[in-house]
Amino acid sequence: MSREDFKKLPISKKIQKLYMEGTFVVAIRYYSHKVNLYLLGDDYVEVFYNHKHDRIDKIEYLNRQHTRMKFYLDQISFDL
């Protein structure tokens, strides 16, 4: 499935696709959201969960230029 096709899916179908085909990577807190990062094929997808309203606000491909990348990188550790 292409990125464009994924973007056109309703949120329920995006959730189903991530559950069936994605791999959970890490979760971070970002303002009022818990953001779960998934690997889907060769791309990373973010799921923004709003605890206050108990809902998923959006699901989108990771923008690797966003400052949020620092939060993800802080969660990664390497055992050498």
Rosetta constraint file for C-alpha pairs under 8 A:
AtomPair CA 1 CA 5 HARMONIC 6.23 0.50
AtomPair CA 1 CA 6 HARMONIC 6.65 0.50
AtomPair CA 2 CA 6 HARMONIC 6.27 0.50
AtomPair CA 3 CA 7 HARMONIC 6.14 0.50
AtomPair CA 4 CA 8 HARMONIC 6.39 0.50
AtomPair CA 5 CA 9 HARMONIC 6.67 0.50
AtomPair CA 6 CA 14 HARMONIC 6.90 0.50
AtomPair CA 7 CA 60 HARMONIC 7.34 0.50
AtomPair CA 9 CA 13 HARMONIC 5.94 0.50
AtomPair CA 9 CA 14 HARMONIC 6.12 0.50
AtomPair CA 10 CA 14 HARMONIC 6.43 0.50
AtomPair CA 11 CA 15 HARMONIC 6.19 0.50
AtomPair CA 11 CA 58 HARMONIC 7.56 0.50
AtomPair CA 11 CA 59 HARMONIC 7.17 0.50
AtomPair CA 12 CA 16 HARMONIC 6.29 0.50
AtomPair CA 13 CA 17 HARMONIC 6.10 0.50
AtomPair CA 14 CA 18 HARMONIC 6.20 0.50
AtomPair CA 14 CA 59 HARMONIC 7.41 0.50
AtomPair CA 15 CA 19 HARMONIC 6.09 0.50
AtomPair CA 16 CA 20 HARMONIC 6.10 0.50
AtomPair CA 17 CA 21 HARMONIC 5.67 0.50
AtomPair CA 17 CA 22 HARMONIC 6.97 0.50
AtomPair CA 18 CA 22 HARMONIC 4.34 0.50
AtomPair CA 18 CA 23 HARMONIC 7.40 0.50
AtomPair CA 18 CA 38 HARMONIC 7.30 0.50
AtomPair CA 18 CA 40 HARMONIC 6.86 0.50
AtomPair CA 19 CA 23 HARMONIC 7.85 0.50
AtomPair CA 21 CA 40 HARMONIC 6.58 0.50
AtomPair CA 22 CA 38 HARMONIC 5.95 0.50
AtomPair CA 22 CA 39 HARMONIC 5.47 0.50
AtomPair CA 22 CA 40 HARMONIC 4.59 0.50
AtomPair CA 22 CA 41 HARMONIC 7.33 0.50
AtomPair CA 23 CA 38 HARMONIC 5.28 0.50
AtomPair CA 23 CA 39 HARMONIC 5.05 0.50
AtomPair CA 23 CA 40 HARMONIC 6.61 0.50
AtomPair CA 24 CA 36 HARMONIC 7.34 0.50
AtomPair CA 24 CA 37 HARMONIC 6.17 0.50
AtomPair CA 24 CA 38 HARMONIC 4.43 0.50
AtomPair CA 24 CA 39 HARMONIC 6.46 0.50
AtomPair CA 25 CA 36 HARMONIC 7.56 0.50
AtomPair CA 25 CA 37 HARMONIC 5.47 0.50
AtomPair CA 25 CA 38 HARMONIC 5.29 0.50
AtomPair CA 25 CA 39 HARMONIC 6.68 0.50
AtomPair CA 26 CA 36 HARMONIC 6.00 0.50
AtomPair CA 26 CA 37 HARMONIC 5.39 0.50
AtomPair CA 26 CA 38 HARMONIC 7.41 0.50
AtomPair CA 26 CA 72 HARMONIC 7.38 0.50
AtomPair CA 26 CA 75 HARMONIC 7.49 0.50
AtomPair CA 27 CA 34 HARMONIC 6.75 0.50
AtomPair CA 27 CA 35 HARMONIC 5.51 0.50
AtomPair CA 27 CA 36 HARMONIC 4.34 0.50
AtomPair CA 27 CA 37 HARMONIC 6.05 0.50
AtomPair CA 27 CA 72 HARMONIC 7.94 0.50
AtomPair CA 28 CA 34 HARMONIC 5.78 0.50
AtomPair CA 28 CA 35 HARMONIC 5.30 0.50
AtomPair CA 28 CA 36 HARMONIC 6.61 0.50
AtomPair CA 28 CA 71 HARMONIC 6.78 0.50
AtomPair CA 28 CA 72 HARMONIC 6.91 0.50
AtomPair CA 29 CA 33 HARMONIC 5.91 0.50
AtomPair CA 29 CA 34 HARMONIC 4.61 0.50
AtomPair CA 29 CA 35 HARMONIC 6.12 0.50
AtomPair CA 30 CA 34 HARMONIC 6.12 0.50
AtomPair CA 30 CA 35 HARMONIC 6.68 0.50
AtomPair CA 30 CA 68 HARMONIC 7.83 0.50
AtomPair CA 32 CA 50 HARMONIC 6.28 0.50
AtomPair CA 32 CA 51 HARMONIC 7.36 0.50
AtomPair CA 32 CA 52 HARMONIC 7.70 0.50
AtomPair CA 33 CA 48 HARMONIC 5.84 0.50
AtomPair CA 33 CA 49 HARMONIC 5.29 0.50
AtomPair CA 33 CA 50 HARMONIC 4.79 0.50
AtomPair CA 33 CA 51 HARMONIC 6.65 0.50
AtomPair CA 34 CA 48 HARMONIC 6.00 0.50
AtomPair CA 34 CA 49 HARMONIC 5.18 0.50
AtomPair CA 34 CA 50 HARMONIC 6.61 0.50
AtomPair CA 34 CA 51 HARMONIC 7.41 0.50
AtomPair CA 35 CA 46 HARMONIC 6.25 0.50
AtomPair CA 35 CA 47 HARMONIC 5.42 0.50
AtomPair CA 35 CA 48 HARMONIC 4.65 0.50
AtomPair CA 35 CA 49 HARMONIC 6.13 0.50
AtomPair CA 36 CA 46 HARMONIC 5.68 0.50
AtomPair CA 36 CA 47 HARMONIC 5.12 0.50
AtomPair CA 36 CA 48 HARMONIC 6.74 0.50
AtomPair CA 36 CA 49 HARMONIC 7.89 0.50
AtomPair CA 37 CA 44 HARMONIC 6.64 0.50
AtomPair CA 37 CA 45 HARMONIC 5.77 0.50
AtomPair CA 37 CA 46 HARMONIC 4.71 0.50
AtomPair CA 37 CA 47 HARMONIC 6.51 0.50
AtomPair CA 38 CA 44 HARMONIC 5.55 0.50
AtomPair CA 38 CA 45 HARMONIC 5.19 0.50
AtomPair CA 38 CA 46 HARMONIC 6.41 0.50
AtomPair CA 38 CA 47 HARMONIC 7.98 0.50
AtomPair CA 39 CA 43 HARMONIC 5.79 0.50
AtomPair CA 39 CA 44 HARMONIC 4.58 0.50
AtomPair CA 39 CA 45 HARMONIC 6.32 0.50
AtomPair CA 40 CA 44 HARMONIC 5.97 0.50
AtomPair CA 40 CA 45 HARMONIC 6.81 0.50
AtomPair CA 43 CA 61 HARMONIC 7.26 0.50
AtomPair CA 43 CA 62 HARMONIC 7.78 0.50
AtomPair CA 44 CA 61 HARMONIC 5.92 0.50
AtomPair CA 44 CA 62 HARMONIC 5.47 0.50
AtomPair CA 45 CA 59 HARMONIC 6.93 0.50
AtomPair CA 45 CA 60 HARMONIC 5.58 0.50
AtomPair CA 45 CA 61 HARMONIC 4.29 0.50
AtomPair CA 45 CA 62 HARMONIC 5.31 0.50
AtomPair CA 46 CA 59 HARMONIC 5.61 0.50
AtomPair CA 46 CA 60 HARMONIC 5.43 0.50
AtomPair CA 46 CA 61 HARMONIC 6.00 0.50
AtomPair CA 46 CA 62 HARMONIC 5.89 0.50
AtomPair CA 47 CA 56 HARMONIC 7.02 0.50
AtomPair CA 47 CA 57 HARMONIC 7.92 0.50
AtomPair CA 47 CA 58 HARMONIC 6.12 0.50
AtomPair CA 47 CA 59 HARMONIC 4.55 0.50
AtomPair CA 47 CA 60 HARMONIC 6.81 0.50
AtomPair CA 48 CA 56 HARMONIC 5.66 0.50
AtomPair CA 48 CA 57 HARMONIC 5.63 0.50
AtomPair CA 48 CA 58 HARMONIC 5.38 0.50
AtomPair CA 48 CA 59 HARMONIC 6.27 0.50
AtomPair CA 49 CA 54 HARMONIC 7.29 0.50
AtomPair CA 49 CA 55 HARMONIC 5.81 0.50
AtomPair CA 49 CA 56 HARMONIC 4.32 0.50
AtomPair CA 49 CA 57 HARMONIC 5.99 0.50
AtomPair CA 49 CA 58 HARMONIC 7.61 0.50
AtomPair CA 50 CA 54 HARMONIC 5.64 0.50
AtomPair CA 50 CA 55 HARMONIC 5.42 0.50
AtomPair CA 50 CA 56 HARMONIC 5.98 0.50
AtomPair CA 50 CA 57 HARMONIC 6.44 0.50
AtomPair CA 51 CA 55 HARMONIC 6.88 0.50
AtomPair CA 64 CA 69 HARMONIC 6.39 0.50
AtomPair CA 65 CA 69 HARMONIC 7.28 0.50
AtomPair CA 67 CA 71 HARMONIC 7.94 0.50
AtomPair CA 68 CA 72 HARMONIC 6.90 0.50
AtomPair CA 69 CA 73 HARMONIC 6.16 0.50
AtomPair CA 70 CA 74 HARMONIC 6.08 0.50
AtomPair CA 71 CA 75 HARMONIC 6.71 0.50
AtomPair CA 72 CA 76 HARMONIC 6.89 0.50
